[in-house]
Amino acid sequence: MEYLYSNKTKLSPAYILELFMLSHQYRINSLKYRCEHYISEHLDEDTVLPVLQIASVYNSKVLKNQCLEIIKKHYEAVVTGEE
């Protein structure tokens, strides 16, 4: 709600995926863009698979491409859950 009035919000890993999905649902593209970039910057081997699933459902090419890059670079760690 804060974003709608001020065009500002604090992004946090605790709720970023939910905020991304809501911004898509309510077609708040500027917020969706900010969420995509925040998620991309904080993506790692532990979060890549759930994010890839969400990116596919919500048709986010930015996140899909970033996820695929992480998977290519760290395939073994992603598959086994170990580094």
N, C-alpha and C positions, 0 to 999 in steps of 0.2 A: 504494500500500500504506500509506503514511504516513497518508493521510486516513482509512482504515478504523479505525485505532487511535486517532488523536488528533482527528479531525474538523477537521484543519488541513492545509493544503498551500500551497506557493507556486505561484502561477499565472504562466505565462510565455508570451509569444507563440510561442516556439519549439516548444511542444508542446500548446498550448491546444486545438486542434481534435482532436488525438488523444485527449486527456483527456476532452473532451466526448463523443466517440464511445464511448469505453470506459465512461464513467459511464452512458450510455444502455444499452449492451450489458449491463452488470452491474446495471442498475436502482438506481443510487445517485443518487436524485433530488436530494438536497441538493447533491451535487457537480455534477450536471448543471445545476442552477439557478445555481450560482456561476459555472460556465463560460459559460453563456448570457449572463449579465450582464457578465462580463469581456470576452467577444467583442464584445458590443454596444457597450461603452464604447470599444473600440479599432478599431471598424469604419471603413473609409474606402473611397474609390473604387477603390483597388488590390485590396482584399481582399473586396469585396462580392459578386462573382460566385461565387467558390469557396465562400464562406460560405453564400450562398443555396442552392447545390446541396446542401451538407451539411445545411442546415436543412430542406430538402425531404425528403431521404432519412430524416432522424431526427425528422421531424414536430415541429419546434420553431417554434411560432407566434411566440414572442418574437423569435427571430432572423429569421424570414421577414419579419415586420412591420418590423423595424429595417432590414433589407436593402432592402425596397421603398421605405422613406422615403429612404434614401441615394440609391437609383437615381432617384427622382423629383426630388430636389434637385440631383443632379449627373449627370444623364443623359448629357450630352455627354462629360464626363470619363470616365464609366464605359464608354461605347461606344468612344471613340477611344483611351482609355488616357492622355489628356492632360488637364491642368487648363486 
